[in-house]
Amino acid sequence: KAGFGYDFNEKFGAELRLYTNVIFDDFTPELMVKYNFISNDQFDFYSGLGGVINSLDGIFIPIGFQFRPIESFKQFSIHAEIAPLWDFNDSFIFLGSWGFRYKFKKKFAVKVAD
């Protein structure tokens, strides 16, 4: 999976992901919102709600964590997630993923004058 995420604050975020099968003939997008139940400098534990369309059409509940193992490089994290998915074609499956994440630093901030 490859994705783009945005954190609204320390607790809430959203991700748009894209993945395919092993022969790259069918790309599947998914969108999810998440809530960090535990969030600190080294670890996040989250769950949320998402939807997927294309090869699977349904809703899922992601449950995952990310761990930042290098204290001086907080943008890098190790990630794992499971997600029970109810496919609208009346099947129930578990999705799983693991990998690495890189969070880009904010380059600027917009300040509104008083």
LINMO-V62126 format. One record per backbone hydrogen bond with DSSP energy under -1.0 kcal/mol. NH is the residue of the N-H (numbers start at 1). CO is the residue of the C=O. If there is no record, write none. Layout:
NH	CO
NH	CO
//
This chain:
2	18
4	16
6	14
8	12
9	12
13	34
14	6
15	32
16	4
17	30
18	2
19	28
24	21
28	19
30	17
31	51
32	15
33	49
34	13
35	47
36	11
37	45
38	45
40	43
44	66
45	38
46	64
47	35
48	62
49	33
50	60
51	31
52	58
53	29
58	52
59	86
60	50
61	84
63	82
64	46
65	80
66	44
67	78
68	42
73	70
76	73
77	101
78	67
79	99
80	65
81	97
82	63
83	95
85	93
86	59
87	91
88	57
90	87
93	85
95	83
97	81
99	79
101	77
103	75
//
